[in-house]
Amino acid sequence: MKEMATVRKGSGTAVRRRRKKQLVGTKHETNGTAVYNGAAGAESNIETIRLRAYELFLTRGATHGDDLADWFNAEREFRVARTS
C-alpha cells in the first residue's frame, strides 16, 4: 500500500505524491531479487541447494557444463526430503 505525501511546488501550490511505504525488516537480495521479511528461511533453503549442487558437481569429477542440471537435481532432492 502506498502513502500520500504533500509536497509544495516552487509556485506555492501543494501537490500530493505517492510514496512507497517503508517495509519493516531486513532487505536481502538473492539471485537479483529483493526479498523482505521472513527471508531467512528462503536463504537457508537456497544455501542448502547451492551446497548440494556443488557436491553433485564434485561427484561428477568437477567437469563444467552441467551446472544447471546439478542445480535442478539438488532442488529436486531438497523438495523430496522436505515432503518425506
C-alpha positions in Angstrom: 0.0 0.0 0.0 1.3 3.5 -0.8 1.0 6.5 1.4 0.4 10.0 0.2 2.7 12.9 0.9 2.0 16.6 0.4 4.8 18.5 -1.4 4.9 22.2 -2.2 6.0 23.3 -5.7 8.1 26.4 -6.3 5.0 28.3 -7.2 3.5 27.6 -3.8 0.8 25.1 -4.9 0.5 21.9 -3.0 0.9 18.6 -4.8 0.1 15.2 -3.5 2.5 12.5 -4.4 2.5 8.8 -3.7 5.5 7.4 -1.9 6.3 3.8 -1.2 5.7 2.6 2.3 8.8 1.5 4.2 8.9 -2.2 4.6 9.8 -3.4 8.1 12.6 -5.9 8.3 15.8 -6.6 6.6 16.2 -6.4 2.8 18.1 -9.4 1.3 19.0 -10.0 -2.3 19.2 -13.4 -3.8 19.7 -14.0 -7.5 18.9 -10.4 -8.2 15.5 -10.5 -6.5 14.8 -8.4 -3.4 13.2 -10.4 -0.6 11.7 -8.9 2.6 10.6 -10.3 5.9 11.0 -13.9 6.6 13.7 -14.3 4.1 16.0 -16.2 6.5 14.2 -19.5 5.7 14.3 -18.9 2.0 18.0 -18.0 2.1 18.7 -21.1 4.1 17.0 -23.2 1.6 18.9 -21.7 -1.3 22.2 -22.2 0.5 21.3 -25.8 1.1 20.5 -26.3 -2.5 23.6 -24.4 -3.6 25.9 -26.7 -1.4 24.2 -29.8 -2.7 24.6 -28.7 -6.3 28.3 -28.1 -5.6 28.6 -31.6 -4.2 27.0 -33.0 -7.3 29.4 -31.0 -9.4 32.3 -32.5 -7.5 30.8 -36.0 -7.7 30.8 -35.7 -11.5 34.5 -35.0 -11.4 34.3 -31.2 -11.4 33.6 -31.1 -15.1 32.0 -27.9 -16.3 28.9 -27.5 -18.4 26.2 -29.2 -16.4 25.7 -26.6 -13.7 22.0 -26.1 -14.4 21.4 -29.9 -14.2 23.2 -30.0 -10.9 21.1 -27.2 -9.6 17.8 -28.8 -10.7 18.8 -32.2 -9.2 19.7 -30.5 -5.9 16.3 -28.7 -5.9 14.5 -32.0 -6.6 16.4 -33.8 -3.8 15.6 -30.9 -1.4 11.8 -31.0 -2.2 11.7 -34.7 -1.8 13.5 -34.5 1.5 11.1 -31.8 2.8 8.0 -33.7 1.9 9.2 -37.0 3.4 
